[in-house]
C-alpha cells in the first residue's frame, strides 16, 4: 500500500509539472516544411474547391512521401512533385500560383499549439485571388500526412505515460 501512495504522489507531482508547460515551449524544429493552400474566397464553392484540391494532393502525391528523417529527401520529393500538383490544379479550372520556398505565414495554430508569424520554408498554393481562408499543416516532420499515409499508421508507437511511471516505480 505504501508503494501505491508513493507512486500516486510522484504521478501527481509529474502531472502538475507537465501541465505548467507553456505553448512557447512546444515548437516545430527549425528545419520544418509547411504546406498551405489559400482559397480564392470564403464562398462555400471556393472553400469546397480548396478542400477537394487538398485531398487530391494528399491522396495522389503526399501518400508517396519518402519515409525518411532527411529533410533534403523531402525537399527533392516536393520539387519533383510540383508537375503532378500542377496537373491536379489545372484540372480544377481555377487560376493558381504555386511556390516552394520561403513564404510568409501569419500566426497559426496547429493541434492546439500556436506558431509565430514569419517566413518559413513551405509549399504554398494560392487559388484565384487568394482572399479566402486557408488550410495548412506541416509536411516535415510529417504531421499532416499521417492520415493520408494510412498504410504507415501501424508504424506509430503509442505509449502510456501512466504505464511507464508504474513500470519504473513498481
URDAVEN-V230010 format. One record per residue. N is the residue number from 1. PSI is psi in whole degrees, -180 to 180 (NA if undefined). D_LAST is the distance of its C-alpha to the last C-alpha in Angstrom with 1 decimal. Layout:
n:psi:d_last
N:PSI:D_LAST
N:PSI:D_LAST
This chain:
n:psi:d_last
1:-36:11.5
2:-40:11.1
3:-41:7.4
4:-43:8.4
5:-42:11.4
6:-44:10.0
7:-45:8.0
8:-38:11.3
9:-50:13.4
10:-38:12.1
11:-47:12.4
12:-43:15.9
13:-46:16.9
14:-42:16.2
15:-41:18.1
16:-41:20.9
17:-46:21.3
18:-33:21.4
19:-15:23.9
20:-1:26.2
21:139:27.0
22:165:30.7
23:-38:32.6
24:-23:34.1
25:-18:30.8
26:109:30.6
27:159:33.4
28:152:34.8
29:153:35.3
30:-21:38.8
31:39:39.7
32:159:39.2
33:124:42.0
34:163:42.7
35:133:44.8
36:136:47.1
37:123:49.7
38:125:52.1
39:156:54.2
40:-46:57.9
41:-174:57.7
42:10:55.7
43:155:57.8
44:-41:56.0
45:-46:57.8
46:-37:56.8
47:-37:53.1
48:-42:53.1
49:-44:54.7
50:-47:52.1
51:-41:49.2
52:-42:51.1
53:-44:51.6
54:-48:48.0
55:-40:46.9
56:-42:49.5
57:-43:48.5
58:-49:44.8
59:-35:45.7
60:-20:48.4
61:-54:47.5
62:-12:43.9
63:-14:42.4
64:13:43.7
65:145:42.0
66:145:40.8
67:77:37.2
68:163:36.8
69:9:35.5
70:112:38.9
71:-30:40.7
72:-34:44.1
73:-38:43.7
74:-46:43.1
75:-46:46.1
76:-44:48.3
77:-44:47.2
78:-47:47.9
79:-43:51.3
80:-22:52.1
81:-10:51.2
82:-42:53.6
83:-40:56.6
84:-38:54.5
85:-42:53.4
86:-37:57.1
87:-44:58.1
88:-44:55.8
89:-40:57.1
90:-35:60.7
91:-18:60.3
92:-9:59.4
93:44:62.9
94:145:61.8
95:148:62.4
96:163:59.4
97:137:58.3
98:133:55.5
99:124:54.2
100:115:51.4
101:-144:51.0
102:112:50.4
103:149:50.7
104:137:50.4
105:130:47.7
106:175:47.7
107:137:44.5
108:155:42.2
109:134:39.0
110:121:36.8
111:41:33.6
112:4:33.6
113:134:34.1
114:131:37.5
115:137:39.2
116:154:42.2
117:158:45.7
118:-176:47.2
119:131:48.3
120:149:45.8
121:127:46.2
122:162:46.6
123:116:48.6
124:128:50.6
125:122:52.8
126:121:55.3
127:128:57.1
128:-129:60.6
129:-11:61.0
130:36:57.2
131:8:57.5
132:178:54.8
133:154:51.1
134:164:49.0
135:140:46.0
136:160:43.7
137:-171:40.5
138:119:39.0
139:-39:40.0
140:123:38.2
141:153:35.3
142:75:35.8
143:-27:34.6
144:-6:37.5
145:3:38.0
146:-37:34.8
147:-38:36.6
148:-28:39.7
149:55:37.9
150:-30:36.4
151:-17:36.4
152:2:33.8
153:-29:31.3
154:-18:29.5
155:-11:28.8
156:131:26.7
157:122:23.0
158:136:20.9
159:148:17.4
160:117:15.2
161:-43:14.1
162:-44:11.8
163:-40:10.2
164:-43:10.0
165:-46:8.4
166:-42:5.6
167:-35:5.5
168:-38:6.0
169:-8:3.8
170:NA:0.0
